[in-house]
Amino acid sequence: MKTYPIETFVLGLLASFLWFLPIHSAEAPAESSAVKGPSAKGTDPQIQGEERAILTTAPEVPPPITRKTPTKVIVDLEVTEVVKKLADGVEYLFWTFGGEVPGKFIRIREGDLVEFHLKNSPNSKMPHNIDLHAVTGPGGGAASSFTAPGHESQFSFKALNPGLYVYHCATAPVGMHVANGMYGLILVEPKEGLPPVDREFYVMQGDFYTSGKFGEEGLQPFDQERAVDERPTYVVFNGSVNSLVGDNALQAKVGETVRVYFGNGGPNLVSSFHVIGEIFDHVYQEGGIVANQRQVQTTIVPAGGSTIVEFKLEVPGTFILVDHSLFRAFNKGALGMLKVSGPENLLVYSGKEVDAVYLGSQAEAGAGSEKKLASLQSQMKEAIAADPKIAGLSKEMQMEKGRRVYMQTCFACHQPTGMGLPGVFPPLAKSDYLMADRDRSIRALIKGLSGPITVNGKNFSGVMPPVAINDDQIANVLTYIRNSWGNTGDAVTIDQVRQVRAQSAHQ
């Protein structure tokens, strides 16, 4: 597990207090006690009653607010630092609001008085605070919520402005806290409410920076250099690759109206939010509460910003949510699914749904592959207990991991069936060229390959660039290829890949 040097903790602590102190110095009045507890309620005769906020985990959204008067709303939110899955086989130490990324969805009403309690788990290693963009006040509440591990802070604010707002940690180094997952959304409903819809979903994008490459297994540490250079390893929806894929896909029915509350935690990238196969009937740009655009294909959401989109579902099928900066979607994880059930409408759309090639690993591997790998791992544990000779099962596990890599990086050219494209991309299925020389295949992935070559008696002349995957992934994907579509071969080991890489470095 990555540990952070004491200097990071001290600098964060010092910077936060340096920011905090001027606000409460002799030059600036201290925070008024009139906005705390019962006395705050007494200063505003419009505030009626008291309730605790319903907080939900993405993609769930709290129910619409039906009351017609403002009230005092108590929000309890705990900061925890937890190791969770970032991708299949990849773990990360997330810093979270409420144990998940993004943080809990908070829903209040315009005019409400919010009593906010921020708790920092005793198990945390770092101090944290919260900056809610919905707050009118120093630091959006950050100046009043700096909280050490094992402590709790409280402050109050009035929800003056309706809209969909981002919240995030603002403890120094701010970028690092946000990059580790410390963001979420707070909706301040307008007094008159929002138009009714059938379904509401909470989706938030974030970019993550790890020392290992995309898909490199194990517990991955935060990479400061990548973050400063704005070179994310992962760009994901709701905290992990495949968080909205397969069994985790959003669900709706034909004829229903969908509203998506979409936020971008950043910390760096701007999102180009798009739903493949749908048009946004209404877009509330930049998180405002006025639908100011109609019939929109793709909407820009800045880091630290949000949007609300609404659309009616006319036909069944799988609709794909993406950041339309497409390498982020298909190579870094910014992809989700909305599965719509119901009757066909051939006047609107006629044809069959084909998504296996287009979606890569999310379609063919995705959640199903994860379940299969978990089953194989369980079998492996049983085999170890009964018989230490588990080479065959290990090879099958390696092939399953390799299939994920193939569907992420190779399928577009060589096709999911391994047949390639005639005259353009050579086949991998029953390939004499591939199976004749294992080391040559490894070298092709490491250094690339340029024609002409002859495969199964047919000539190909083109260029394959080096593939940006690590040695473990090369071993896995070649094991998969060499044992699929009529090919039969031994497993490729990481030591064999390293040996070829070392030889290639001197050629």
C-alpha positions in Angstrom: 0.0 0.0 0.0 1.3 3.4 -0.9 2.0 5.7 2.1 2.3 9.4 1.9 5.3 11.2 3.4 4.8 13.2 6.6 5.7 16.3 4.6 2.5 15.9 2.5 0.4 15.7 5.7 2.1 18.7 7.3 1.9 20.8 4.1 -1.8 20.0 3.8 -2.4 20.8 7.4 -0.4 24.1 7.3 -1.9 25.3 4.0 -5.4 24.6 5.2 -4.8 26.5 8.4 -3.2 29.4 6.5 -6.3 29.7 4.4 -8.5 29.3 7.4 -6.8 31.9 9.7 -7.3 35.1 7.7 -11.0 34.4 7.6 -11.1 34.4 11.4 -8.5 37.0 12.1 -9.0 40.4 13.7 -9.4 41.9 10.2 -12.4 39.7 9.4 -15.4 39.1 11.7 -15.8 35.6 13.1 -18.6 33.4 11.7 -21.9 34.6 13.1 -23.5 32.4 15.7 -26.8 33.5 14.3 -26.5 30.8 11.5 -26.1 27.9 13.9 -28.6 25.6 15.5 -32.0 26.7 16.8 -31.1 30.4 16.8 -30.6 30.3 13.0 -34.1 28.9 12.6 -35.4 31.7 14.8 -33.9 34.4 12.5 -36.0 33.3 9.5 -39.7 32.9 10.1 -40.1 31.1 6.8 -38.2 28.1 8.0 -40.7 25.5 9.2 -39.8 22.2 10.9 -36.7 20.1 10.6 -35.7 17.0 8.7 -32.7 14.9 7.9 -31.5 14.8 4.3 -31.9 11.6 2.4 -28.5 10.8 0.9 -28.1 8.3 -1.9 -25.2 6.5 -3.6 -24.8 6.9 -7.4 -26.6 6.2 -9.6 -29.5 6.5 -7.2 -31.1 9.9 -6.6 -33.2 11.0 -3.6 -36.9 11.5 -4.3 -38.2 14.9 -5.5 -39.1 17.3 -2.7 -42.8 17.8 -2.4 -43.0 20.3 0.5 -43.9 23.8 -0.4 -42.0 25.6 2.4 -38.4 25.8 3.4 -37.2 23.8 6.4 -34.0 23.1 8.4 -32.2 20.2 6.8 -29.6 18.3 8.7 -26.9 16.7 6.5 -24.5 14.1 8.0 -21.6 13.2 5.8 -18.6 11.1 6.8 -15.2 11.1 5.1 -13.5 7.7 4.8 -10.4 6.6 3.1 -11.0 3.1 1.6 -9.4 0.7 -0.8 -11.9 -0.2 -3.6 -11.9 -1.5 -7.2 -10.9 0.9 -9.9 -11.0 -1.7 -12.7 -11.0 -5.5 -12.9 -8.0 -6.6 -10.9 -7.0 -3.0 -10.1 -7.5 -1.5 -6.6 -7.0 2.1 -5.5 -7.0 4.0 -2.2 -9.9 6.3 -2.6 -10.7 9.3 -0.4 -14.4 9.5 -0.2 -17.5 11.4 1.0 -19.6 8.5 2.3 -17.5 5.6 1.3 -18.2 5.8 -2.4 -17.0 7.7 -5.5 -18.7 10.0 -6.3 -19.9 11.1 -2.9 -23.5 10.9 -1.7 -26.1 12.8 -3.7 -27.6 15.6 -1.6 -31.1 17.0 -2.4 -32.5 20.1 -0.8 -34.9 22.9 -1.6 -34.3 26.6 -2.4 -34.6 28.6 0.8 -33.7 25.6 3.1 -31.4 26.2 6.0 -28.8 23.4 6.0 -27.0 22.3 9.1 -24.0 20.4 7.8 -22.1 17.9 9.8 -18.8 16.7 8.4 -17.1 13.8 10.1 -13.7 12.4 9.4 -13.2 8.8 10.2 -10.8 7.9 13.0 -9.1 5.6 10.4 -8.3 8.4 8.0 -4.7 9.5 7.6 -5.4 13.0 6.3 -7.5 16.0 7.4 -10.3 16.9 5.0 -13.0 19.6 4.5 -15.8 20.3 2.0 -16.4 23.1 -0.5 -20.0 23.0 -1.7 -20.5 25.2 -4.8 -24.1 25.8 -3.6 -22.8 27.7 -0.5 -22.5 31.4 -0.4 -19.7 31.9 2.0 -15.9 31.6 2.4 -14.6 28.6 0.6 -18.1 27.3 0.0 -18.0 26.0 3.6 -14.3 24.8 3.4 -13.2 27.6 5.8 -15.5 26.2 8.4 -15.2 22.5 7.9 -11.5 21.6 8.2 -11.7 18.3 10.1 -8.9 16.2 11.4 -9.2 12.4 11.6 -11.5 11.3 14.4 -13.2 14.8 14.5 -16.5 16.4 13.4 -17.2 19.9 12.1 -20.5 21.7 11.9 -21.6 24.8 9.9 -24.8 26.1 8.5 -25.8 27.8 5.3 -29.0 28.9 3.5 -29.7 27.5 0.1 -30.0 30.8 -1.8 -29.6 29.7 -5.4 -31.3 26.8 -7.1 -29.2 24.6 -9.3 -27.1 21.4 -9.6 -23.8 22.0 -7.9 -20.5 20.1 -7.4 -19.0 19.7 -4.0 -15.4 18.6 -3.3 -12.6 18.6 -0.7 -10.6 21.7 -0.7 -7.8 20.7 1.8 -4.3 21.3 0.4 -3.1 19.9 -1.8 -6.5 20.4 -3.3 -5.9 18.6 -6.6 -4.7 15.5 -4.9 -7.8 15.3 -2.7 -10.1 15.7 -5.7 -8.0 13.3 -7.8 -8.5 10.6 -5.1 -12.3 10.8 -5.5 -13.5 13.5 -3.2 -16.4 15.0 -5.1 -20.2 14.7 -5.4 -23.3 16.6 -6.4 -25.8 18.7 -4.4 -29.1 19.6 -6.0 -30.9 22.7 -4.8 -34.4 22.3 -6.2 -36.2 25.5 -7.2 -39.1 26.5 -5.1 -41.6 25.5 -7.8 -39.8 22.1 -8.3 -38.5 20.6 -11.5 -40.8 19.1 -14.2 -41.8 15.5 -13.3 -40.0 12.6 -15.0 -40.2 8.9 -14.8 -36.6 8.1 -13.8 -33.6 10.1 -12.4 -30.0 9.0 -12.4 -26.8 10.3 -10.8 -23.7 10.0 -12.9 -20.4 11.7 -12.3 -17.1 11.6 -14.3 -13.6 11.7 -12.8 -10.1 11.3 -14.0 -7.6 9.2 -12.0 -3.8 9.1 -12.1 -2.0 5.8 -11.2 1.6 4.8 -11.5 0.7 1.7 -13.4 -0.7 1.6 -16.9 -4.4 1.1 -17.6 -5.4 -2.4 -16.5 -2.1 -3.1 -14.6 -3.3 -5.2 -11.7 -2.8 -4.7 -8.0 -3.1 -1.8 -5.6 -2.1 1.3 -7.7 -0.7 4.4 -6.0 -1.5 8.0 -7.0 1.0 9.5 -9.5 1.5 13.2 -8.8 3.6 13.7 -11.9 0.8 12.4 -14.2 -1.8 14.5 -12.3 0.2 17.7 -12.8 0.8 16.9 -16.4 -2.9 16.1 -16.8 -2.3 12.6 -18.2 -4.9 10.4 -16.6 -4.6 6.7 -16.6 -8.3 6.3 -16.1 -11.4 8.4 -17.0 -14.4 6.8 -15.5 -18.1 7.2 -14.6 -19.1 6.7 -10.9 -15.7 5.8 -9.6 -14.6 2.7 -11.6 -14.4 1.1 -15.0 -17.6 -0.8 -15.8 -19.5 0.9 -13.0 -22.5 1.3 -15.3 -22.0 -1.8 -17.5 -23.6 -5.2 -17.6 -25.5 -6.0 -14.4 -24.7 -2.5 -13.2 -26.3 -0.7 -16.2 -29.0 1.9 -15.8 -32.5 0.4 -16.4 -35.6 2.1 -18.0 -38.6 1.3 -20.2 -39.8 2.5 -23.6 -42.0 5.5 -23.2 -40.4 6.8 -20.0 -38.7 10.2 -19.6 -35.2 10.1 -18.1 -33.3 12.8 -16.3 -29.6 12.5 -15.7 -27.9 14.7 -13.2 -24.3 14.6 -14.6 -21.3 16.1 -12.9 -17.6 16.3 -13.6 -15.3 16.1 -10.6 -12.2 16.4 -12.7 -9.8 17.4 -11.3 -8.5 18.3 -14.8 -10.5 17.2 -17.8 -13.5 18.7 -19.5 -16.2 16.1 -20.4 -18.1 15.9 -23.7 -21.1 14.0 -22.4 -23.1 12.1 -25.0 -25.6 9.2 -25.1 -25.2 7.2 -28.2 -28.5 6.7 -30.0 -30.4 9.4 -28.1 -30.9 13.2 -28.4 -31.2 15.3 -25.3 -34.7 16.8 -25.5 -33.7 19.4 -22.8 -30.3 20.5 -21.5 -29.9 22.6 -18.4 -26.4 23.9 -19.2 -23.8 24.3 -16.5 -26.1 23.0 -13.8 -28.7 25.9 -14.0 -32.4 25.2 -13.5 -33.6 26.7 -16.8 -33.7 24.3 -19.7 -32.0 26.6 -22.2 -31.2 24.2 -25.0 -33.3 21.5 -26.9 -32.4 18.7 -29.2 -28.7 18.5 -28.2 -26.3 15.7 -29.2 -23.3 16.4 -26.9 -22.9 18.8 -24.1 -19.7 20.2 -22.5 -19.3 19.8 -18.8 -16.2 21.6 -17.3 -14.2 20.2 -14.4 -16.1 21.2 -11.3 -19.3 21.7 -13.3 -22.5 19.9 -14.0 -25.4 19.6 -16.3 -29.0 18.2 -16.3 -30.2 16.4 -19.4 -33.7 15.0 -20.2 -34.8 12.6 -22.9 -37.7 10.4 -23.8 -37.1 6.7 -24.6 -38.8 5.8 -27.9 -37.3 2.3 -28.7 -35.7 -0.5 -26.7 -32.1 -1.5 -26.7 -28.8 -0.6 -25.1 -27.9 3.1 -25.1 -24.3 4.0 -24.4 -23.2 6.9 -22.2 -19.7 8.2 -23.1 -17.3 11.0 -22.9 -17.2 11.7 -26.6 -13.4 12.3 -26.3 -13.5 8.7 -27.5 -10.2 7.3 -26.4 -11.4 8.1 -22.9 -14.5 6.1 -23.5 -13.0 3.0 -25.1 -9.5 3.0 -23.7 -9.8 4.7 -20.3 -13.2 3.7 -19.0 -15.6 6.6 -19.5 -18.4 4.4 -20.7 -21.8 3.3 -19.3 -25.0 1.7 -20.4 -28.7 2.5 -20.2 -30.7 -0.7 -21.0 -34.2 0.0 -22.2 -36.9 -2.7 -22.3 -40.2 -2.6 -24.1 -41.9 -3.0 -27.4 -40.2 -2.3 -30.7 -41.2 0.8 -32.7 -40.1 0.0 -36.3 -41.3 3.4 -37.5 -38.6 5.0 -35.3 -35.8 2.5 -35.7 -35.5 -0.7 -37.7 -32.6 -3.1 -37.4 -30.8 -5.3 -35.0 -28.7 -4.2 -32.0 -25.0 -4.9 -32.6 -22.7 -3.7 -29.9 -20.1 -6.5 -29.4 -17.6 -5.0 -31.8 -18.3 -1.4 -31.0 -18.1 -1.5 -27.3 -15.0 -3.7 -26.9 -14.3 -5.0 -23.5 -17.4 -3.5 -22.0 -19.6 -5.6 -24.3 -17.9 -9.0 -24.5 -15.8 -9.0 -21.4 -17.4 -6.5 -19.0 -19.3 -7.8 -16.0 -19.6 -11.3 -17.5 -15.9 -11.7 -17.7 -15.5 -10.5 -14.1 -17.9 -13.1 -12.9 -16.1 -15.8 -14.9 -12.7 -14.7 -13.5 -14.1 -14.8 -10.0 -15.4 -18.3 -10.6 -12.0 -19.4 -11.9 -10.3 -17.9 -8.9 -12.6 -19.8 -6.6 -11.8 -23.0 -8.5 -8.1 -22.3 -8.2 -8.4 -22.0 -4.5 -10.1 -25.3 -4.3 -7.6 -26.9 -6.6 -4.7 -25.6 -4.5 -6.2 -27.2 -1.4 -6.7 -30.5 -3.3 -3.8 -30.6 -5.7 -0.9 -28.0 -6.1 -0.7 -28.9 -9.8 -2.9 -26.2 -11.2 -1.1 -25.2 -14.4 -4.2 -25.8 -16.6 -6.4 -23.7 -14.4 -3.8 -20.9 -14.3 -3.7 -20.9 -18.1 -7.4 -20.6 -18.3 -7.3 -17.6 -15.9 -4.5 -16.1 -18.0 -6.7 -16.5 -21.1 -9.6 -14.8 -19.5 -7.4 -11.8 -18.5 -6.0 -11.8 -22.0 -9.5 -11.7 -23.5 -10.1 -8.4 -21.7 -6.9 -6.9 -23.1 -7.8 -8.1 -26.6 -11.3 -6.6 -26.5 -9.8 -3.4 -25.3 -6.9 -3.0 -27.7 -7.0 -5.5 -30.6 -10.6 -6.2 -31.6 -11.2 -3.3 -33.9 -8.6 -4.4 -36.4 -8.5 -8.1 -35.9 -12.2 -8.5 -35.0 -13.7 -10.4 -32.1 -13.6 -13.6 -34.1 -9.9 -13.2 -34.9 -10.6 -13.2 -38.6 -9.2 -9.7 -39.3 -10.2 -7.7 -42.4 -9.4 -9.3 -45.9 -6.5 -7.5 -47.5 -6.1 -5.1 -44.6 -5.6 -6.7 -41.3 -4.3 -10.3 -41.2 -6.2 -13.0 -39.4 -5.2 -14.3 -36.0 -7.5 -17.3 -36.2 -5.5 -20.4 -37.4 -2.6 -18.2 -38.2 0.5 -20.0 -39.4 2.5 -16.7 -39.1 1.5 -16.2 -35.5 1.9 -19.8 -34.3 5.3 -20.4 -36.0 7.3 -18.1 -33.8 6.2 -17.1 -30.3 9.0 -14.6 -29.7 8.3 -12.9 -33.0 4.7 -12.4 -31.8 5.9 -10.9 -28.6 8.3 -8.6 -30.4 5.5 -7.4 -32.7 3.5 -6.2 -29.7 6.6 -4.5 -28.1 8.1 -2.9 -31.2 5.3 -2.9 -33.7 5.3 -4.6 -37.1 5.5 -3.4 -40.7 4.8 -5.5 -43.8 5.0 -7.2 -46.1 4.1 -10.5 -44.4 2.4 -13.7 -45.5 -0.3 -15.2 -43.4 -2.1 -18.4 -44.4 -0.8 -17.9 -48.0 -2.1 -14.4 -48.4 0.0 -11.2 -48.5 -0.5 -8.2 -46.2 1.5 -5.0 -46.2 0.8 -2.4 -43.5 1.9 -1.0 -40.2 1.0 -2.1 -36.7 2.2 0.4 -34.1 3.7 -0.8 -30.7 0.9 -1.7 -28.3 0.8 0.4 -25.1 0.4 -2.5 -22.6 2.7 -3.9 -19.9 4.6 -7.2 -20.0 1.9 -9.0 -17.9 -0.8 -7.9 -20.3 1.3 -9.0 -23.4 1.7 -12.4 -21.8 -2.0 -12.7 -21.1 -3.3 -11.5 -24.5 -0.9 -13.7 -26.5 -1.9 -16.7 -24.3 -5.5 -15.9 -25.2 -4.8 -15.4 -29.0 -2.6 -18.5 -29.2 -5.4 -20.6 -27.7 -8.4 -19.2 -29.5 -10.2 -19.6 -32.9 -8.5 -22.9 -33.8 -5.0 -22.0 -32.4 -3.4 -24.3 -29.9 -0.3 -23.3 -28.0 1.4 -23.0 -24.6 0.8 -20.2 -22.2 3.1 -17.2 -22.7 4.9 -16.2 -19.5 5.9 -12.8 -18.3 9.5 -13.9 -18.1 9.4 -14.8 -21.8 8.1 -11.4 -22.6 10.8 -9.7 -20.4 13.5 -11.7 -22.1 12.3 -10.7 -25.6 12.0 -7.1 -24.5 15.6 -7.1 -23.2 16.8 -8.6 -26.5 14.8 -6.0 -28.5 16.4 -3.2 -26.6 19.8 -4.1 -28.1 18.5 -4.5 -31.7 
